[in-house]
């Protein structure tokens, strides 16, 4: 998954990004809320992870902007020192998908990130056959048919098509497609920072 991480503590950001990177995710770290919001206007991510307390725009304000102004359905997970019940409830009611307290248990963090990613794809797995008339997409057999006729696609064309079929109704940025299909992004995998 492509993950945007809002964290101003450099050591915490590096530790979290490395953990996620080692689990196969592409992470871009943002040290300021305004930078993340600006990036979200041009780039797509599979998940946004927020620290609550930031020097410019709080993670909570970023969440509100994501849900109200940007109207993104991207999963949002808080990773913060704030542990009061009212903070957890406030974040979840504002549209956060999960809430973790620092320092997170590593395996739990990875499991919750994966769970949020699965929920964002409505349970659809990339190896399930999709019936999307007039198309039928069979990722296991690497076939796409239109009205019962198999389309001749290169490997990359097939991978782009499957990605787009799995994200119908979502706008995917060029960087997102490049990372998902070609394994290339807008920065060094894992530890990009802004």
BABADO-956610 format. One record per residue (C-alpha): x, y, z; residue in three letters. Coordinates in pm, whole numbers, padded with zeros to 5 digits, always signed. Last residue first. Layout:
N
XYZALA
...
This chain:
194
+00873+01615+00333UNK
+01011+01267+00378UNK
+01057+00955+00167UNK
+01158+00656+00376UNK
+00995+00351+00226UNK
+01078+00353-00140UNK
+01292+00645-00257UNK
+01063+00911-00398UNK
+00790+00986-00650UNK
+00717+00624-00696UNK
+00830+00326-00893UNK
+00713-00029-00834UNK
+00592-00045-01193UNK
+00228-00130-01134UNK
+00139-00002-00786UNK
+00410+00265-00763UNK
+00349+00405-01112UNK
-00029+00395-01060UNK
-00001+00588-00733UNK
+00240+00837-00885UNK
+00005+00900-01179UNK
-00271+00977-00933UNK
-00570+00754-00883UNK
-00919+00901-00884UNK
-01164+00657-00731UNK
-01499+00553-00879UNK
-01368+00216-00989UNK
-01058+00129-00790UNK
-01038-00247-00841UNK
-01109-00202-01212UNK
-00829+00056-01230UNK
-00572-00174-01069UNK
-00682-00464-01289UNK
-00648-00245-01601UNK
-00302-00122-01501UNK
-00185-00481-01439UNK
-00326-00597-01776UNK
-00161-00310-01961UNK
+00166-00398-01787UNK
+00147-00765-01889UNK
+00054-00674-02247UNK
-00311-00695-02337UNK
-00511-00891-02593UNK
-00874-00867-02489UNK
-01068-01190-02457UNK
-01415-01183-02612UNK
-01707-01269-02384UNK
-01868-00924-02407UNK
-01535-00775-02306UNK
-01294-01023-02154UNK
-00993-00964-01932UNK
-00765-01256-01865UNK
-00464-01306-01638UNK
-00586-01653-01531UNK
-00571-01557-01162UNK
-00666-01193-01233UNK
-00995-01288-01404UNK
-01171-00969-01515UNK
-01507-00993-01690UNK
-01618-00679-01870UNK
-01955-00583-02025UNK
-02054-00589-01752UNK
-01833-00574-01441UNK
-01799-00933-01323UNK
-01479-00948-01119UNK
-01293-01274-01061UNK
-01108-01267-00730UNK
-00727-01248-00718UNK
-00700-00880-00625UNK
-00924-00931-00326UNK
-01241-00731-00286UNK
-01334-00681+00079UNK
-01471-00335+00017UNK
-01126-00220-00098UNK
-01105+00029+00187UNK
-01186-00247+00436UNK
-00884-00449+00322UNK
-00652-00150+00362UNK
-00783-00077+00712UNK
-00721-00441+00805UNK
-00367-00428+00666UNK
-00288-00114+00867UNK
-00443-00275+01177UNK
-00233-00590+01134UNK
+00085-00388+01080UNK
+00023-00180+01393UNK
-00060-00493+01594UNK
+00261-00660+01484UNK
+00466-00358+01587UNK
+00308-00284+01923UNK
+00251+00087+01901UNK
+00440+00343+02107UNK
+00226+00534+02082UNK
-00151+00479+02101UNK
-00344+00352+01801UNK
-00676+00478+01659UNK
-00868+00332+01367UNK
-01093+00433+01078UNK
-01097+00805+01149UNK
-01416+00979+01034UNK
-01491+01261+01277UNK
-01671+01017+01510UNK
-01358+00803+01526UNK
-01138+01101+01610UNK
-01372+01235+01879UNK
-01415+00889+02033UNK
-01039+00835+02058UNK
-00985+01184+02197UNK
-01271+01141+02450UNK
-01122+00812+02569UNK
-00795+00982+02655UNK
-00490+00824+02494UNK
-00312+01102+02310UNK
+00037+00974+02233UNK
-00056+00933+01867UNK
-00095+00696+01573UNK
-00430+00781+01414UNK
-00547+00574+01118UNK
-00724+00723+00816UNK
-00869+00507+00538UNK
-00905+00694+00207UNK
-01266+00791+00150UNK
-01157+01136+00038UNK
-01412+01416+00057UNK
-01136+01676+00009UNK
-01328+01938+00201UNK
-01517+01747+00467UNK
-01342+01413+00521UNK
-00983+01509+00442UNK
-01025+01851+00602UNK
-01158+01699+00923UNK
-00874+01445+00930UNK
-00615+01721+00882UNK
-00776+01914+01168UNK
-00743+01604+01390UNK
-00382+01561+01283UNK
-00318+01912+01404UNK
-00217+02188+01162UNK
+00109+02370+01236UNK
+00333+02213+01502UNK
+00158+01873+01508UNK
-00021+01689+01786UNK
-00261+01428+01650UNK
-00019+01202+01465UNK
-00181+01081+01146UNK
-00162+00775+00920UNK
-00321+00809+00575UNK
-00397+00494+00376UNK
-00418+00385+00013UNK
-00266+00711-00105UNK
-00346+00946-00389UNK
-00154+01254-00499UNK
-00243+01604-00617UNK
-00477+01757-00358UNK
-00345+01513-00098UNK
+00000+01674-00137UNK
-00129+02012-00021UNK
-00297+01846+00278UNK
+00025+01666+00367UNK
+00232+01982+00344UNK
-00019+02170+00560UNK
-00003+01899+00826UNK
+00372+01929+00868UNK
+00641+01661+00907UNK
+00520+01451+00616UNK
+00653+01099+00563UNK
+00592+00905+00242UNK
+00564+00532+00288UNK
+00560+00251+00030UNK
+00445-00070+00199UNK
+00608-00412+00184UNK
+00621-00507+00553UNK
+00980-00378+00569UNK
+00848-00043+00445UNK
+00588-00032+00723UNK
+00849-00096+00992UNK
+01091+00147+00828UNK
+00825+00419+00807UNK
+00732+00370+01172UNK
+01093+00389+01297UNK
+01180+00681+01069UNK
+00871+00879+01173UNK
+00929+00808+01543UNK
+01291+00929+01515UNK
+01192+01239+01315UNK
+00913+01343+01551UNK
+00693+01552+01319UNK
+00469+01266+01204UNK
+00209+01263+00927UNK
+00249+00933+00740UNK
+00111+00896+00387UNK
+00086+00526+00295UNK
+00095+00362-00046UNK
+00000+00000+00000UNK
